[in-house]
Amino acid sequence: MSEPDRPPGSGLEIFHAVYEREFDYVWRNLGRMGVPHGEIADAVHEVFIVLHRRWNDLDHGRSLRPWLFGVARRVASDLRAKRREQPTDVEPPAVEDPRIAERDLLWRALAMLDEDRRTVIILHDLEGHTGAEIAAQLDMSVNTVHSRLRLARADLLAAVRKLRGAR
Amino acid sequence: MSELEQVPDELASLFAAERAAPVVDAAARTAAKARMVAAVAHVPLGTAGAAGAATTLAGSGKVIAILALTLGVGAGTIALVKHADRTA
């Protein structure tokens, strides 16, 4: 459909539909990437502002998730760099729901991992991508993905045990 | 799911709990949506938007300041040269 034939506001409607559809995906992955609870809302906003700005550059025939994941990674990385300059308390608030408590524990343990290993474990074990898909997305060999995954799981297990012991 | 060896049980149960946990509460979701709607309401898709416009304005301000400084210095130099010619 050419631009003049497009009903007014339809582009924005598609953007808002994408926002609704991918909001949880972006929020959850920013938490997994170590963005503190109090900063996730701002980080999600930033990711979708980038999506809005870059809308015309994207191939809308393909899944947006790999692209959104990449933007979320950059936003999380920028926030980490900022926190190194101005450290803040990253302790999540106490919660009653045991699922949320377990999720927070996992997110804190993931935050302790090296970024490359964390990314592989998020994409493989939490998002369910195959080694080949991750290799294509991160521009690396499948063997490297598998190697990083093994190391990441060992690191994550150690981090979880350390945090449980510290409770 | 995994192409590799089985995920350790301790991690598998954490992963399951994470997937089952609610992502964000309704109030935070509503606030985030309202903020996004306000941010993009009058900005055409695929453009720099309010933040970009602010950056552009700031950039324009710098250019004008540099231009003014250059013109000021240039005018001052000409005046000095004329003054030197008159007094020579």
gemmi code that builds the backbone of each chain (N, CA, C; Angstrom):
import gemmi

chains = {
    "A": [
        ("MET", (0.847, -1.194, 0.000), (0.000, 0.000, 0.000), (0.880, 1.240, 0.000)),
        ("SER", (0.653, 2.168, -0.941), (1.501, 3.360, -0.977), (1.080, 4.309, 0.138)),
        ("GLU", (1.959, 5.227, 0.444), (1.714, 6.109, 1.601), (0.400, 6.889, 1.504)),
        ("PRO", (0.069, 7.486, 0.273), (-1.179, 8.245, 0.217), (-2.426, 7.367, 0.412)),
        ("ASP", (-2.336, 6.067, 0.055), (-3.497, 5.195, 0.201), (-3.681, 4.709, 1.640)),
        ("ARG", (-2.654, 4.923, 2.422), (-2.692, 4.381, 3.783), (-3.652, 5.196, 4.645)),
        ("PRO", (-4.538, 4.552, 5.383), (-5.433, 5.319, 6.243), (-4.628, 6.122, 7.257)),
        ("PRO", (-5.085, 7.343, 7.593), (-4.325, 8.165, 8.526), (-4.065, 7.421, 9.831)),
        ("GLY", (-2.863, 7.519, 10.296), (-2.533, 6.932, 11.587), (-2.275, 5.443, 11.551)),
        ("SER", (-2.395, 4.800, 10.398), (-2.263, 3.338, 10.376), (-0.845, 2.886, 10.738)),
        ("GLY", (0.180, 3.675, 10.327), (1.550, 3.315, 10.668), (1.739, 3.282, 12.167)),
        ("LEU", (1.203, 4.307, 12.826), (1.303, 4.387, 14.278), (0.510, 3.259, 14.934)),
        ("GLU", (-0.617, 2.903, 14.306), (-1.405, 1.785, 14.864), (-0.601, 0.492, 14.816)),
        ("ILE", (0.125, 0.282, 13.719), (0.958, -0.929, 13.615), (2.054, -0.872, 14.677)),
        ("PHE", (2.653, 0.310, 14.836), (3.699, 0.458, 15.852), (3.156, 0.103, 17.237)),
        ("HIS", (1.968, 0.628, 17.555), (1.399, 0.346, 18.883), (1.039, -1.135, 19.029)),
        ("ALA", (0.624, -1.771, 17.929), (0.328, -3.211, 17.988), (1.616, -3.997, 18.277)),
        ("VAL", (2.711, -3.584, 17.636), (4.015, -4.231, 17.884), (4.421, -3.991, 19.342)),
        ("TYR", (4.198, -2.769, 19.812), (4.535, -2.431, 21.203), (3.793, -3.379, 22.160)),
        ("GLU", (2.484, -3.528, 21.941), (1.679, -4.410, 22.817), (2.205, -5.848, 22.753)),
        ("ARG", (2.514, -6.295, 21.543), (2.914, -7.685, 21.327), (4.278, -7.990, 21.932)),
        ("GLU", (5.220, -7.031, 21.823), (6.603, -7.296, 22.213), (7.004, -6.698, 23.568)),
        ("PHE", (6.069, -6.013, 24.212), (6.379, -5.338, 25.479), (6.949, -6.320, 26.512)),
        ("ASP", (6.254, -7.432, 26.722), (6.707, -8.415, 27.724), (8.057, -9.004, 27.335)),
        ("TYR", (8.243, -9.269, 26.047), (9.512, -9.834, 25.556), (10.679, -8.897, 25.894)),
        ("VAL", (10.483, -7.610, 25.594), (11.557, -6.635, 25.831), (11.787, -6.457, 27.335)),
        ("TRP", (10.707, -6.321, 28.093), (10.813, -6.123, 29.549), (11.573, -7.291, 30.188)),
        ("ARG", (11.136, -8.507, 29.869), (11.722, -9.703, 30.477), (13.216, -9.820, 30.126)),
        ("ASN", (13.537, -9.555, 28.871), (14.942, -9.710, 28.467), (15.844, -8.628, 29.046)),
        ("LEU", (15.309, -7.432, 29.244), (16.115, -6.396, 29.909), (16.385, -6.802, 31.358)),
        ("GLY", (15.379, -7.415, 32.013), (15.593, -7.928, 33.376), (16.656, -9.008, 33.384)),
        ("ARG", (16.583, -9.905, 32.386), (17.583, -10.977, 32.297), (18.976, -10.432, 32.037)),
        ("MET", (19.050, -9.291, 31.351), (20.354, -8.707, 31.003), (20.957, -7.899, 32.147)),
        ("GLY", (20.277, -7.892, 33.295), (20.852, -7.251, 34.473), (20.420, -5.823, 34.710)),
        ("VAL", (19.400, -5.352, 33.957), (18.900, -3.999, 34.216), (18.127, -4.037, 35.545)),
        ("PRO", (18.482, -3.179, 36.507), (17.789, -3.208, 37.798), (16.291, -2.917, 37.646)),
        ("HIS", (15.497, -3.469, 38.576), (14.034, -3.316, 38.497), (13.602, -1.869, 38.282)),
        ("GLY", (14.220, -0.979, 39.035), (13.809, 0.417, 38.983), (14.134, 1.111, 37.668)),
        ("GLU", (14.926, 0.458, 36.821), (15.334, 1.097, 35.557), (14.758, 0.394, 34.333)),
        ("ILE", (14.033, -0.705, 34.540), (13.539, -1.463, 33.385), (12.529, -0.650, 32.570)),
        ("ALA", (11.634, 0.071, 33.255), (10.611, 0.842, 32.525), (11.279, 1.845, 31.579)),
        ("ASP", (12.289, 2.555, 32.078), (13.007, 3.531, 31.238), (13.706, 2.828, 30.067)),
        ("ALA", (14.296, 1.659, 30.362), (15.025, 0.930, 29.317), (14.067, 0.418, 28.233)),
        ("VAL", (12.893, -0.071, 28.649), (11.894, -0.529, 27.669), (11.476, 0.645, 26.782)),
        ("HIS", (11.247, 1.782, 27.414), (10.857, 2.980, 26.665), (11.926, 3.316, 25.625)),
        ("GLU", (13.168, 3.261, 26.042), (14.286, 3.575, 25.150), (14.319, 2.629, 23.947)),
        ("VAL", (14.111, 1.341, 24.206), (14.138, 0.349, 23.114), (13.046, 0.669, 22.083)),
        ("PHE", (11.844, 0.980, 22.567), (10.756, 1.243, 21.616), (10.884, 2.610, 20.936)),
        ("ILE", (11.547, 3.552, 21.586), (11.822, 4.837, 20.910), (12.784, 4.585, 19.739)),
        ("VAL", (13.768, 3.710, 19.962), (14.697, 3.361, 18.872), (13.918, 2.661, 17.758)),
        ("LEU", (13.016, 1.762, 18.129), (12.199, 1.074, 17.116), (11.403, 2.104, 16.303)),
        ("HIS", (10.808, 3.056, 16.982), (10.006, 4.085, 16.312), (10.865, 4.891, 15.333)),
        ("ARG", (12.048, 5.260, 15.787), (12.952, 6.073, 14.964), (13.463, 5.294, 13.754)),
        ("ARG", (13.735, 3.994, 13.939), (14.343, 3.179, 12.885), (13.304, 2.400, 12.086)),
        ("TRP", (12.042, 2.703, 12.282), (10.940, 1.928, 11.704), (11.103, 1.696, 10.210)),
        ("ASN", (11.471, 2.724, 9.482), (11.554, 2.613, 8.019), (12.775, 1.838, 7.542)),
        ("ASP", (13.728, 1.607, 8.426), (14.945, 0.869, 8.036), (14.777, -0.638, 8.206)),
        ("LEU", (13.694, -1.057, 8.846), (13.548, -2.471, 9.204), (12.821, -3.263, 8.127)),
        ("ASP", (13.154, -4.540, 8.062), (12.463, -5.455, 7.158), (11.298, -6.042, 7.943)),
        ("HIS", (10.106, -5.513, 7.668), (8.947, -5.921, 8.461), (8.400, -7.286, 8.050)),
        ("GLY", (9.025, -7.891, 7.052), (8.636, -9.248, 6.672), (9.301, -10.296, 7.556)),
        ("ARG", (10.288, -9.866, 8.341), (11.016, -10.802, 9.212), (10.657, -10.534, 10.672)),
        ("SER", (10.998, -11.501, 11.520), (10.727, -11.333, 12.955), (11.530, -10.157, 13.493)),
        ("LEU", (10.855, -9.335, 14.287), (11.523, -8.173, 14.875), (12.360, -8.551, 16.093)),
        ("ARG", (12.098, -9.735, 16.649), (12.712, -10.071, 17.945), (14.248, -10.057, 17.948)),
        ("PRO", (14.913, -10.632, 16.954), (16.382, -10.558, 16.993), (16.875, -9.102, 17.028)),
        ("TRP", (16.199, -8.232, 16.274), (16.581, -6.816, 16.228), (16.300, -6.163, 17.589)),
        ("LEU", (15.121, -6.413, 18.135), (14.769, -5.846, 19.446), (15.739, -6.338, 20.522)),
        ("PHE", (16.115, -7.611, 20.426), (17.058, -8.176, 21.394), (18.395, -7.438, 21.315)),
        ("GLY", (18.847, -7.171, 20.104), (20.111, -6.449, 19.902), (20.049, -5.035, 20.475)),
        ("VAL", (18.929, -4.347, 20.241), (18.784, -2.984, 20.793), (18.745, -3.050, 22.318)),
        ("ALA", (18.008, -4.023, 22.854), (17.920, -4.177, 24.312), (19.310, -4.429, 24.903)),
        ("ARG", (20.107, -5.217, 24.207), (21.480, -5.498, 24.674), (22.298, -4.219, 24.771)),
        ("ARG", (22.170, -3.374, 23.733), (22.930, -2.114, 23.738), (22.457, -1.178, 24.863)),
        ("VAL", (21.123, -1.108, 25.022), (20.565, -0.243, 26.078), (21.036, -0.735, 27.446)),
        ("ALA", (20.973, -2.064, 27.659), (21.407, -2.644, 28.942), (22.895, -2.387, 29.163)),
        ("SER", (23.670, -2.511, 28.107), (25.112, -2.299, 28.206), (25.427, -0.836, 28.568)),
        ("ASP", (24.696, 0.098, 27.936), (24.878, 1.526, 28.259), (24.548, 1.798, 29.722)),
        ("LEU", (23.464, 1.164, 30.193), (23.067, 1.373, 31.593), (24.113, 0.804, 32.545)),
        ("ARG", (24.690, -0.338, 32.167), (25.734, -0.941, 32.999), (26.939, -0.010, 33.094)),
        ("ALA", (27.295, 0.585, 31.938), (28.431, 1.511, 31.916), (28.146, 2.719, 32.801)),
        ("LYS", (26.889, 3.206, 32.734), (26.500, 4.356, 33.551), (26.554, 4.000, 35.037)),
        ("ARG", (26.123, 2.764, 35.368), (26.118, 2.335, 36.778), (27.536, 2.197, 37.323)),
        ("ARG", (28.481, 1.868, 36.411), (29.867, 1.762, 36.863), (30.374, 3.130, 37.322)),
        ("GLU", (29.835, 4.181, 36.651), (30.234, 5.535, 37.033), (29.485, 6.001, 38.284)),
        ("GLN", (28.166, 5.631, 38.344), (27.341, 6.041, 39.485), (26.661, 4.801, 40.056)),
        ("PRO", (27.380, 4.027, 40.889), (26.791, 2.778, 41.397), (25.511, 3.025, 42.198)),
        ("THR", (24.514, 2.131, 41.976), (23.255, 2.232, 42.714), (22.944, 0.861, 43.301)),
        ("ASP", (22.021, 0.825, 44.218), (21.608, -0.430, 44.843), (20.755, -1.215, 43.845)),
        ("VAL", (21.197, -2.436, 43.475), (20.463, -3.224, 42.479), (19.602, -4.310, 43.143)),
        ("GLU", (19.532, -4.303, 44.445), (18.755, -5.303, 45.178), (17.267, -5.139, 44.844)),
        ("PRO", (16.596, -6.205, 44.352), (15.181, -6.073, 44.049), (14.351, -5.994, 45.328)),
        ("PRO", (13.150, -5.411, 45.250), (12.321, -5.331, 46.454), (11.866, -6.730, 46.900)),
        ("ALA", (11.614, -6.902, 48.191), (11.141, -8.196, 48.704), (9.749, -8.484, 48.140)),
        ("VAL", (9.497, -9.752, 47.778), (8.204, -10.109, 47.177), (7.625, -11.345, 47.864)),
        ("GLU", (6.292, -11.438, 47.785), (5.586, -12.564, 48.408), (5.521, -13.752, 47.456)),
        ("ASP", (5.284, -13.471, 46.172), (5.085, -14.526, 45.174), (6.399, -15.311, 44.990)),
        ("PRO", (6.407, -16.632, 45.285), (7.665, -17.391, 45.166), (8.191, -17.453, 43.729)),
        ("ARG", (7.290, -17.373, 42.744), (7.751, -17.385, 41.342), (8.542, -16.114, 41.042)),
        ("ILE", (8.066, -14.989, 41.593), (8.773, -13.717, 41.374), (10.107, -13.732, 42.121)),
        ("ALA", (10.101, -14.325, 43.311), (11.350, -14.413, 44.076), (12.378, -15.256, 43.313)),
        ("GLU", (11.915, -16.363, 42.717), (12.815, -17.218, 41.938), (13.294, -16.499, 40.684)),
        ("ARG", (12.375, -15.784, 40.035), (12.744, -15.010, 38.837), (13.805, -13.969, 39.190)),
        ("ASP", (13.595, -13.266, 40.297), (14.561, -12.237, 40.704), (15.923, -12.853, 41.010)),
        ("LEU", (15.883, -14.037, 41.613), (17.146, -14.737, 41.901), (17.866, -15.063, 40.587)),
        ("LEU", (17.102, -15.577, 39.622), (17.697, -15.919, 38.321), (18.268, -14.673, 37.650)),
        ("TRP", (17.524, -13.575, 37.672), (17.991, -12.338, 37.024), (19.260, -11.809, 37.699)),
        ("ARG", (19.308, -11.928, 39.014), (20.521, -11.470, 39.719), (21.702, -12.370, 39.381)),
        ("ALA", (21.436, -13.674, 39.288), (22.518, -14.616, 38.942), (22.996, -14.359, 37.504)),
        ("LEU", (22.056, -14.123, 36.599), (22.430, -13.822, 35.204), (23.277, -12.547, 35.133)),
        ("ALA", (22.945, -11.583, 35.990), (23.680, -10.308, 35.984), (25.140, -10.501, 36.386)),
        ("MET", (25.424, -11.618, 37.043), (26.807, -11.873, 37.493), (27.651, -12.510, 36.388)),
        ("LEU", (27.007, -12.904, 35.284), (27.727, -13.600, 34.203), (28.408, -12.609, 33.260)),
        ("ASP", (29.407, -13.105, 32.579), (30.020, -12.385, 31.470), (28.934, -12.169, 30.391)),
        ("GLU", (28.926, -11.000, 29.751), (27.830, -10.652, 28.840), (27.642, -11.665, 27.704)),
        ("ASP", (28.746, -12.130, 27.114), (28.626, -13.065, 25.984), (27.981, -14.381, 26.413)),
        ("ARG", (28.373, -14.877, 27.585), (27.779, -16.130, 28.085), (26.318, -15.923, 28.462)),
        ("ARG", (26.039, -14.787, 29.093), (24.649, -14.490, 29.483), (23.751, -14.457, 28.249)),
        ("THR", (24.225, -13.826, 27.176), (23.422, -13.702, 25.963), (23.080, -15.080, 25.403)),
        ("VAL", (24.054, -15.966, 25.382), (23.824, -17.307, 24.819), (22.821, -18.091, 25.667)),
        ("ILE", (22.944, -17.987, 26.987), (22.028, -18.745, 27.849), (20.604, -18.173, 27.756)),
        ("ILE", (20.482, -16.866, 27.610), (19.145, -16.265, 27.452), (18.512, -16.777, 26.153)),
        ("LEU", (19.277, -16.689, 25.075), (18.708, -17.063, 23.771), (18.409, -18.565, 23.683)),
        ("HIS", (19.279, -19.392, 24.234), (19.100, -20.848, 24.115), (18.165, -21.418, 25.176)),
        ("ASP", (18.502, -21.211, 26.433), (17.759, -21.893, 27.501), (16.474, -21.181, 27.889)),
        ("LEU", (16.408, -19.868, 27.683), (15.207, -19.140, 28.091), (14.316, -18.781, 26.913)),
        ("GLU", (14.900, -18.451, 25.771), (14.082, -18.113, 24.602), (13.894, -19.307, 23.663)),
        ("GLY", (14.649, -20.357, 23.847), (14.438, -21.581, 23.074), (14.965, -21.573, 21.651)),
        ("HIS", (15.925, -20.694, 21.357), (16.518, -20.689, 20.012), (17.511, -21.846, 19.873)),
        ("THR", (17.694, -22.287, 18.651), (18.671, -23.356, 18.403), (20.077, -22.759, 18.320)),
        ("GLY", (21.069, -23.639, 18.412), (22.448, -23.190, 18.283), (22.698, -22.508, 16.951)),
        ("ALA", (22.102, -23.052, 15.886), (22.294, -22.480, 14.549), (21.678, -21.079, 14.454)),
        ("GLU", (20.499, -20.907, 15.047), (19.850, -19.588, 15.027), (20.689, -18.562, 15.793)),
        ("ILE", (21.198, -18.985, 16.937), (22.010, -18.065, 17.751), (23.315, -17.729, 17.017)),
        ("ALA", (23.893, -18.741, 16.392), (25.136, -18.516, 15.644), (24.917, -17.474, 14.547)),
        ("ALA", (23.782, -17.575, 13.854), (23.476, -16.611, 12.786), (23.232, -15.222, 13.367)),
        ("GLN", (22.512, -15.167, 14.466), (22.170, -13.871, 15.070), (23.398, -13.157, 15.634)),
        ("LEU", (24.298, -13.926, 16.229), (25.462, -13.311, 16.882), (26.718, -13.366, 16.027)),
        ("ASP", (26.553, -13.895, 14.806), (27.662, -13.960, 13.860), (28.855, -14.732, 14.444)),
        ("MET", (28.597, -15.966, 14.814), (29.662, -16.834, 15.353), (29.358, -18.267, 14.934)),
        ("SER", (30.296, -19.184, 15.190), (30.071, -20.569, 14.780), (29.172, -21.279, 15.793)),
        ("VAL", (28.533, -22.361, 15.339), (27.659, -23.141, 16.218), (28.493, -23.746, 17.351)),
        ("ASN", (29.725, -24.167, 17.035), (30.596, -24.724, 18.072), (30.865, -23.712, 19.184)),
        ("THR", (31.065, -22.463, 18.781), (31.300, -21.414, 19.788), (30.061, -21.232, 20.665)),
        ("VAL", (28.886, -21.268, 20.020), (27.637, -21.136, 20.785), (27.560, -22.249, 21.827)),
        ("HIS", (27.793, -23.481, 21.403), (27.689, -24.626, 22.315), (28.730, -24.548, 23.434)),
        ("SER", (29.920, -24.135, 23.074), (30.976, -24.012, 24.068), (30.607, -22.951, 25.113)),
        ("ARG", (30.120, -21.802, 24.619), (29.732, -20.728, 25.541), (28.560, -21.163, 26.421)),
        ("LEU", (27.668, -21.941, 25.837), (26.496, -22.387, 26.593), (26.901, -23.280, 27.761)),
        ("ARG", (27.811, -24.198, 27.498), (28.289, -25.089, 28.584), (28.917, -24.270, 29.712)),
        ("LEU", (29.775, -23.314, 29.323), (30.446, -22.476, 30.323), (29.425, -21.595, 31.058)),
        ("ALA", (28.456, -21.083, 30.294), (27.447, -20.198, 30.893), (26.610, -20.941, 31.923)),
        ("ARG", (26.235, -22.177, 31.610), (25.433, -22.946, 32.570), (26.224, -23.204, 33.854)),
        ("ALA", (27.496, -23.524, 33.699), (28.329, -23.768, 34.888), (28.442, -22.488, 35.717)),
        ("ASP", (28.658, -21.354, 35.045), (28.767, -20.068, 35.750), (27.451, -19.723, 36.444)),
        ("LEU", (26.348, -19.966, 35.721), (25.037, -19.615, 36.268), (24.724, -20.456, 37.509)),
        ("LEU", (25.016, -21.727, 37.412), (24.779, -22.621, 38.554), (25.585, -22.151, 39.769)),
        ("ALA", (26.825, -21.794, 39.533), (27.673, -21.308, 40.633), (27.108, -20.009, 41.213)),
        ("ALA", (26.638, -19.124, 40.332), (26.093, -17.837, 40.792), (24.818, -18.053, 41.605)),
        ("VAL", (23.955, -18.969, 41.139), (22.706, -19.262, 41.848), (23.016, -19.818, 43.235)),
        ("ARG", (23.945, -20.747, 43.310), (24.297, -21.348, 44.610), (24.897, -20.306, 45.555)),
        ("LYS", (25.696, -19.432, 44.985), (26.290, -18.368, 45.801), (25.191, -17.463, 46.375)),
        ("LEU", (24.226, -17.093, 45.521), (23.154, -16.212, 45.973), (22.242, -16.917, 46.978)),
        ("ARG", (21.951, -18.182, 46.744), (21.112, -18.933, 47.699), (21.828, -19.042, 49.052)),
        ("GLY", (23.134, -19.227, 48.983), (23.913, -19.330, 50.222), (23.962, -18.016, 50.971)),
        ("ALA", (23.853, -16.929, 50.200), (23.932, -15.598, 50.812), (22.602, -15.166, 51.409)),
        ("ARG", (21.505, -15.892, 51.106), (20.179, -15.505, 51.603), (20.044, -15.616, 53.118)),
    ],
    "B": [
        ("MET", (14.137, -29.425, 24.013), (14.487, -28.054, 23.670), (15.982, -27.933, 23.424)),
        ("SER", (16.781, -28.481, 24.332), (18.223, -28.293, 24.228), (18.856, -29.272, 23.263)),
        ("GLU", (19.851, -28.769, 22.513), (20.618, -29.650, 21.637), (21.771, -30.263, 22.434)),
        ("LEU", (22.056, -29.690, 23.561), (23.162, -30.154, 24.393), (22.639, -31.088, 25.476)),
        ("GLU", (23.550, -31.446, 26.363), (23.137, -32.289, 27.484), (22.026, -31.594, 28.272)),
        ("GLN", (21.364, -32.378, 29.069), (20.237, -31.884, 29.861), (20.654, -30.696, 30.743)),
        ("VAL", (19.757, -29.715, 30.844), (20.012, -28.584, 31.738), (19.964, -29.111, 33.177)),
        ("PRO", (20.906, -28.727, 34.041), (20.845, -29.188, 35.434), (19.479, -28.877, 36.056)),
        ("ASP", (18.969, -29.809, 36.868), (17.625, -29.656, 37.451), (17.461, -28.326, 38.188)),
        ("GLU", (18.508, -27.930, 38.897), (18.442, -26.686, 39.679), (18.166, -25.479, 38.771)),
        ("LEU", (18.795, -25.493, 37.595), (18.560, -24.400, 36.640), (17.217, -24.568, 35.941)),
        ("ALA", (16.883, -25.799, 35.600), (15.621, -26.047, 34.883), (14.429, -25.557, 35.701)),
        ("SER", (14.452, -25.786, 37.008), (13.319, -25.344, 37.831), (13.295, -23.818, 37.947)),
        ("LEU", (14.468, -23.196, 37.965), (14.515, -21.723, 37.992), (13.974, -21.139, 36.688)),
        ("PHE", (14.364, -21.762, 35.580), (13.882, -21.293, 34.265), (12.362, -21.405, 34.193)),
        ("ALA", (11.829, -22.515, 34.706), (10.376, -22.723, 34.677), (9.668, -21.676, 35.534)),
        ("ALA", (10.237, -21.400, 36.721), (9.634, -20.399, 37.606), (9.662, -19.020, 36.945)),
        ("GLU", (10.754, -18.720, 36.256), (10.884, -17.414, 35.594), (9.829, -17.256, 34.511)),
        ("ARG", (9.608, -18.323, 33.742), (8.603, -18.261, 32.669), (7.192, -18.136, 33.246)),
        ("ALA", (6.968, -18.732, 34.407), (5.626, -18.705, 35.009), (5.350, -17.398, 35.749)),
        ("ALA", (6.393, -16.687, 36.113), (6.216, -15.451, 36.891), (5.607, -14.362, 36.017)),
        ("PRO", (4.737, -13.536, 36.619), (4.211, -12.395, 35.856), (5.364, -11.455, 35.489)),
        ("VAL", (5.290, -10.878, 34.286), (6.406, -10.043, 33.817), (6.413, -8.690, 34.513)),
        ("VAL", (5.245, -8.035, 34.487), (5.166, -6.677, 35.033), (3.742, -6.442, 35.534)),
        ("ASP", (3.589, -5.661, 36.592), (2.235, -5.442, 37.116), (1.468, -4.464, 36.223)),
        ("ALA", (0.147, -4.490, 36.386), (-0.741, -3.732, 35.491), (-0.469, -2.226, 35.550)),
        ("ALA", (-0.188, -1.726, 36.748), (0.015, -0.274, 36.894), (1.252, 0.188, 36.114)),
        ("ALA", (2.325, -0.586, 36.224), (3.565, -0.219, 35.519), (3.367, -0.324, 34.008)),
        ("ARG", (2.606, -1.349, 33.591), (2.335, -1.537, 32.161), (1.540, -0.348, 31.605)),
        ("THR", (0.495, 0.055, 32.348), (-0.343, 1.173, 31.905), (0.469, 2.471, 31.847)),
        ("ALA", (1.296, 2.694, 32.861), (2.116, 3.912, 32.900), (3.101, 3.939, 31.726)),
        ("ALA", (3.699, 2.772, 31.444), (4.671, 2.692, 30.345), (3.988, 2.971, 29.007)),
        ("LYS", (2.795, 2.425, 28.834), (2.057, 2.613, 27.570), (1.690, 4.090, 27.393)),
        ("ALA", (1.200, 4.709, 28.475), (0.802, 6.123, 28.401), (2.005, 6.997, 28.032)),
        ("ARG", (3.152, 6.663, 28.602), (4.379, 7.419, 28.319), (4.778, 7.277, 26.856)),
        ("MET", (4.663, 6.045, 26.346), (5.037, 5.803, 24.946), (4.077, 6.526, 24.001)),
        ("VAL", (2.781, 6.447, 24.289), (1.778, 7.115, 23.444), (2.086, 8.614, 23.382)),
        ("ALA", (2.378, 9.208, 24.541), (2.673, 10.644, 24.588), (3.953, 10.968, 23.812)),
        ("ALA", (4.946, 10.080, 23.908), (6.247, 10.346, 23.270), (6.174, 10.333, 21.748)),
        ("VAL", (5.295, 9.490, 21.197), (5.287, 9.333, 19.733), (4.037, 9.928, 19.076)),
        ("ALA", (3.176, 10.560, 19.890), (1.875, 11.018, 19.388), (1.989, 11.899, 18.144)),
        ("HIS", (2.907, 12.832, 18.148), (2.983, 13.793, 17.039), (4.273, 13.647, 16.241)),
        ("VAL", (4.864, 12.462, 16.344), (6.138, 12.236, 15.647), (5.924, 11.196, 14.553)),
        ("PRO", (6.165, 11.554, 13.281), (5.999, 10.549, 12.222), (6.931, 9.362, 12.427)),
        ("LEU", (6.428, 8.169, 12.133), (7.257, 6.966, 12.248), (8.507, 7.097, 11.387)),
        ("GLY", (9.631, 6.629, 11.914), (10.855, 6.636, 11.124), (11.590, 7.952, 11.145)),
        ("THR", (11.185, 8.864, 12.043), (11.908, 10.133, 12.145), (12.545, 10.242, 13.522)),
        ("ALA", (13.432, 11.225, 13.662), (14.199, 11.326, 14.903), (13.323, 11.647, 16.102)),
        ("GLY", (12.200, 12.352, 15.867), (11.297, 12.634, 16.980), (11.770, 13.753, 17.869)),
        ("ALA", (11.128, 13.852, 19.018), (11.369, 14.980, 19.923), (12.829, 15.037, 20.367)),
        ("ALA", (13.372, 13.874, 20.774), (14.754, 13.863, 21.250), (15.702, 14.274, 20.139)),
        ("GLY", (15.437, 13.748, 18.923), (16.268, 14.081, 17.771), (16.167, 15.556, 17.416)),
        ("ALA", (14.934, 16.084, 17.515), (14.726, 17.496, 17.208), (15.514, 18.361, 18.189)),
        ("ALA", (15.501, 17.957, 19.447), (16.237, 18.716, 20.462), (17.725, 18.705, 20.143)),
        ("THR", (18.219, 17.519, 19.729), (19.633, 17.406, 19.383), (19.969, 18.303, 18.199)),
        ("THR", (19.064, 18.298, 17.197), (19.275, 19.115, 16.002), (19.322, 20.591, 16.373)),
        ("LEU", (18.381, 21.001, 17.263), (18.342, 22.402, 17.685), (19.631, 22.761, 18.422)),
        ("ALA", (20.060, 21.867, 19.280), (21.298, 22.112, 20.020), (22.462, 22.232, 19.053)),
        ("GLY", (22.473, 21.367, 18.038), (23.520, 21.403, 17.016), (23.482, 22.714, 16.244)),
        ("SER", (22.270, 23.174, 15.893), (22.119, 24.433, 15.165), (22.641, 25.589, 16.015)),
        ("GLY", (22.330, 25.539, 17.303), (22.790, 26.582, 18.225), (24.298, 26.678, 18.232)),
        ("LYS", (24.950, 25.538, 18.240), (26.420, 25.521, 18.252), (26.970, 26.148, 16.969)),
        ("VAL", (26.351, 25.782, 15.824), (26.802, 26.315, 14.529), (26.683, 27.827, 14.522)),
        ("ILE", (25.519, 28.316, 15.027), (25.294, 29.772, 15.049), (26.324, 30.455, 15.944)),
        ("ALA", (26.585, 29.849, 17.091), (27.558, 30.430, 18.035), (28.943, 30.517, 17.396)),
        ("ILE", (29.342, 29.422, 16.723), (30.669, 29.397, 16.077), (30.738, 30.448, 14.971)),
        ("LEU", (29.617, 30.540, 14.193), (29.539, 31.516, 13.099), (29.675, 32.936, 13.653)),
        ("ALA", (28.928, 33.210, 14.733), (28.956, 34.544, 15.344), (30.364, 34.874, 15.837)),
        ("LEU", (30.996, 33.874, 16.452), (32.354, 34.063, 16.970), (33.323, 34.363, 15.826)),
        ("THR", (33.177, 33.584, 14.736), (34.055, 33.765, 13.571), (33.865, 35.157, 12.979)),
        ("LEU", (32.585, 35.564, 12.824), (32.299, 36.885, 12.252), (32.841, 37.985, 13.145)),
        ("GLY", (32.661, 37.796, 14.457), (33.137, 38.788, 15.429), (34.646, 38.947, 15.353)),
        ("VAL", (35.331, 37.823, 15.334), (36.800, 37.845, 15.252), (37.246, 38.479, 13.937)),
        ("GLY", (36.518, 38.120, 12.845), (36.845, 38.661, 11.512), (36.684, 40.176, 11.479)),
        ("ALA", (35.547, 40.639, 12.022), (35.282, 42.083, 12.033), (36.325, 42.809, 12.872)),
        ("GLY", (36.665, 42.208, 13.998), (37.673, 42.805, 14.885), (39.014, 42.927, 14.181)),
        ("THR", (39.381, 41.868, 13.452), (40.660, 41.859, 12.726), (40.673, 42.963, 11.673)),
        ("ILE", (39.556, 43.082, 10.918), (39.477, 44.126, 9.877), (39.627, 45.503, 10.507)),
        ("ALA", (38.906, 45.708, 11.625), (38.981, 47.002, 12.313), (40.411, 47.303, 12.748)),
        ("LEU", (41.076, 46.289, 13.268), (42.466, 46.472, 13.723), (43.381, 46.828, 12.556)),
        ("VAL", (43.183, 46.122, 11.422), (44.012, 46.375, 10.239), (43.791, 47.805, 9.744)),
        ("LYS", (42.487, 48.239, 9.691), (42.171, 49.606, 9.229), (42.815, 50.629, 10.149)),
        ("HIS", (42.677, 50.327, 11.487), (43.246, 51.250, 12.468), (44.784, 51.350, 12.285)),
        ("ALA", (45.403, 50.210, 12.025), (46.866, 50.179, 11.837), (47.236, 50.968, 10.590)),
        ("ASP", (46.394, 50.839, 9.512), (46.665, 51.569, 8.262), (46.597, 53.084, 8.496)),
        ("ARG", (45.575, 53.474, 9.308), (45.408, 54.910, 9.541), (46.555, 55.492, 10.362)),
        ("THR", (46.996, 54.709, 11.318), (48.050, 55.222, 12.216), (49.446, 55.092, 11.632)),
        ("ALA", (49.581, 54.275, 10.543), (50.906, 54.042, 9.953), (51.390, 55.294, 9.223)),
    ],
}
model = gemmi.Model(1)
for chain_id, residues in chains.items():
    chain = gemmi.Chain(chain_id)
    for i, (resn, *xyz) in enumerate(residues, 1):
        res = gemmi.Residue()
        res.name, res.seqid = resn, gemmi.SeqId(i, " ")
        for name, pos in zip(("N", "CA", "C"), xyz):
            atom = gemmi.Atom()
            atom.name, atom.element = name, gemmi.Element(name[0])
            atom.pos, atom.b_iso = gemmi.Position(*pos), 0.0
            res.add_atom(atom)
        chain.add_residue(res)
    model.add_chain(chain)
structure = gemmi.Structure()
structure.add_model(model)
structure.setup_entities()
